[in-house]
């Protein structure tokens, strides 16, 4: 009798263990809010992303913690505003080592018995000591200091065009390969290999693509497809608007479109692998970007620009909507859903939200600025909050942006361009494209948000260069 009870208890425990949800976080680099067909793009084709958005939750009010790569990734991994770590700006550098004392999102899941894996772009830390395998991930494939590949075609560390990509850092761990192999496909292959394993414990997997970041390089057959598509399209007016530096008006780059389709194909393969391995029904899937699309350049700069974020204002590097608003899709095993898709959320929230959805303990001493939006997902609650952005290392010549601190509360968004001692305020409900500056220093809302910025800058010891 005892042996029967022991077996029953063992089976029950095993079932409970296997009932724990798996997590896949799929991050695309530089993907703008309107860079997917589900959000209205008539040029880019993203059937797999669109399908995920239709099946899951496609949030309408999702942002990142900073409009550039390194700070945004810091926010995602730590649940903290990058300004708390002086990123960017500390020591005059746009770089960041996640300190060993930090409990990354990967470490939090690992502490709860998960196998953790990281594939792709890390871009946090100049030495191996600060890379994923030493920051909470059991498996690290290609995660290092590189922010972009020297080439999207193998060998990835030999630039096709030295003038364009020769200064990029080496991607570690992908030395072996087949000539001409495409980086997005290679990272997907590595991810599928991980998913095909016999998993004895739940897993937390992050696939962080280098695509669709520059250099703009894509597979020839896809480029040809979009070149053909462009022949049937017409565009009126100038290629650039003289605003926020120079703003690209149209989505009309065939190579960039091909890069987006490759990333979309990657998502399709990951979802199919989850399904074929019987994992899909018990996995939470997140798709997002690290910031808005590269749509702006400094006045007179002749650099090639990838996309247009219009009608959102500006893009990568800017704290206007085009730089910080991103696709954020949640799908899979989310429990019983009654969602408020308009909940204001940033990528600092991904950390506590995923823990909460997996019924794991939160780490409030770590994700200081991230909140769980589980109640918005399952109970249609609106969680009121203030959200902040801080950019002390603008690149006016490169992307046309200006140093500022920004706060959003409800529909109101206040900019403080502190070098110029001026403010801008927008009501995003009435003016989602930030056209009409309604700042009035005598208005109570303006006063309230001005004080909020001042208090927050002191709280996080924000770098003011």
Phi, psi and omega in degrees: 000317179299319181295323179295317179295321179297316180296318180298316179296319180298316180295320180296316180297318180298316180296320179296318180299314183286345178284347177299139185283140170275162180224133172236121177250120186247108185249128176256138182273128174070016182280119181281163182301323182262018178272012177232149184296326181299338179257009171113359179294131178264354183254311181283144180243120185224062186298326181284321174295319180298319180295320179295320179296321181290321182283327185254218181245122179253098185288141184261353189226044186255140185224172172249168184277351178194148184274019174228165192299299188300307181298321180297318180291328173298315180299319180294316184286329187252341185076016181239152171297136180299335179300333179297332179259009181068034183244121354277171172122327181298129179061020177071021184240148174261055182223166182200129166260125172286118185295153182298336180286343181286142174260098181292169177299323176297316180297322180299318177289322178298321179296341179257022173089008180276147165279129185243138182221142178232129179231126173108216190282122176257300172064025180230106179107134183270347181232162183301332180302333184254011183270171190309319183296344177247012178227038169105004183246126179293326182237134174227122177235109175076006178276116185203205183277347183298134177259347179197154178284154170288330175210145174277354179246137180296138002284126190294339183261016175241108185294138174289326179232095185305327181292331186267321189230011185291342181270002179284151183282164182286135171276120184274142170094000179241038183293325180268143180177186180248133182306131180089353179301138184268134188301316180301320178292320181297315179296325177293318177303315181295322179294316179296323177301318178296316182292332181283351180290161176276099187276121179270350179218163177296157183232152172240115186237130173244123172251109182250100183288147169285327175291143016249036178293154172298156006287145180283102181217135184212169180291137190302319184292328178284321176301316179299320179302314184281332172298320177295320180296323180296332180298335180263010181243153177227150183226134181251147177089178183291157179292331182229145170264142179274075181210138182053052193082238173234129184252122178293133186272333193229150170270098187212024178258112184296325181292315179297319177300319179294323177296318178297317180296324178297319177295320178297318176299322178301312178301318179301319179293322179295314179298317180296322178296318177300318181291315183292336178265008178069026184254343191299316185294341183242027181234137171268131179243131176243132170237130178203182177234164180274345175179183182288170183289155178283099186236352187232152175215163178294155180299127180087350177286135183257014180299149179285131182251137192283315194212180171236134177262000180304142013274001174296150183275130174063202186192208183317131181096338183258147175270006168290170188304324182295338180267336187243338180277132187222161169297138175215107184240130175244132180214174178093215186278087182257006185078197179285122189254130169217084202265148166257095185290347181268005180303131176289122184214153175232172183289352171291340181279344183300318180305295182292330181294316180294320176301315182295317179294332177270005179058042176250155182294139176286168181233068190300332178290346180259298183279069187298329185251351177268143177236151173284131176254026180303322180294328176290329181281317188257338184236007179057029179282153171255121181260110182283142184194168168252143178234139185237151171226147180217122182233096181263001180231066181296159178234073185299329180280326184276305185239358172081014183267173186225144179304135179193163168239142187226143172230142172235134173221122185062232180267354185267136181226119183248130175255135169243105175274086195290332177295329183258356181051053177219160182234154168225143176223140181227145171261104188289341176290316181272336188218070185294346183255013172053059182260323189247111178284115183253016182297133176219112184300343180269348183285140184296325179292319176300314180298317182298315183284330174298315178295323180298319178296314181299316180294318182293317178304319177291319182300315185265000183055052185298135179289125175241106184274000000 
